[in-house]
Structures are given as C-alpha cells and as structure tokens.
C-alpha cells in the first residue's frame, strides 16, 4: 500500500467512513507517516503567505506553551470577547465558533475541566457520526445546522483534541484528532489559507507523537517521524 487514501480527496466533500477500515500492516503505518511529513513540509512552505486573525495567533502561541508545560502562559487578552463556558446549555441553540473558542480559552486557563470534557465529548460524538462540524447545533445538540465548510472550526476542534489528548493520554481523543487532521490535510491551499500554519503543524505534531507511541512495538516499522 503506497498511498494514504484518507487525504487523497477533499474530505469536506467526500467524508471517509472509517468504521470498516482494514489494517494493512507496516506499509499502511509507513504511508501515514509519509503523508503527515509531506503535509507538514507543504504547510511550512506557505508560512510567508499568512494573514491570520490575532486571536488565532494567540491560540497557537498559548497552546504551544501549554503543551511544553511552560507555566508562564500568556494572559488571555481576548477573555472579554469570549463567552464563558457556563453560559452554554442544551436548551439553547449553540453557535459552534463561540462554543469552540470558549472551550479553548477554558482549556488554556485550566478552568472548568468538567464542562470541557462534557462539551468536548458531545462534539466528538457528533463528529464521529457525521464527519462534519456544523456552524450551529440545535436544541439538544443532536442536529447540526448551517454550513459544514467553515475550515477554521475544524482546526480549533483539532487544537482542543490535541490539548486534551496531551493531558489525558486517552486514545479516544487521539483517534478523533487523526480523523480531523486527515480532513485538514485533504484540503487545498485555497481552503486552509486562513488557518495558522503554526497551528496546523502543532496539531499534526501532537497526533504523530501519539501514533508513534502506539506504533513503536509494531514489528518491521523503523520509521522515525521528525
């Protein structure tokens, strides 16, 4: 198996059903690492083209510091523009961008751990069913509405998963992170131009490190991802 099929076509347009995916052994794992290495190099080559929102640049820097366990985290300068996570509930329609941003700020501030897990688990469950992130979720958080093509939402979701997996080492979140990253890697430059390149590298780095830990005991696999 030479190609990593999960990023070969635009997965926003053609979601992949992972449920019955066969395991192809060492060649499959090798193709996965080759794909991620190729995409990281592609993202790095585009660094000079970035024109991103200030809050996203902050999220990249603060998340990097948190992953490095640096206690001198930047203050959350955007707190006044972000809704408190306690304001979200299942009785109301949810604007996904506001929810994701609130969750990320809470994660970076080490606040509301119980609520972070509850909402992240709901998002994981919805994504695993649909392989989409909707612009909004209706009362009860069972049905999505609006656009499913807001690429920035997929990146913020990936960043949430990366941070949460790094803290918990729960494979459930690594599994979903891998699928979200497959989708991001499948997109053309025109669709990811507003996502921070550093942010894409960051979520891929966390994912590949996690996969390396799982793959280290696979006989015949000698690839080291750098």
Secondary structure, DSSP 8 states (H G I E B T S, - for coil): --S-GGGSS-TTTS----TT----THHHHHHHHHHHHHHHHHHHTTGGG----HHHHHHHHHHHHHHTT-S-----TTGGGS--GGG--TTS-EEHHHHHHHHHHHHHTT--HHHHHHHHHHHHHHHHHHS---SEE-TTS-SEES-S--HHHHHHHHHHHHHHHHHH--HHHHHHHHHHHHHHHTS-HHHHTTS-HHHHHHHHHHHHHHHHHHHTTSTT------
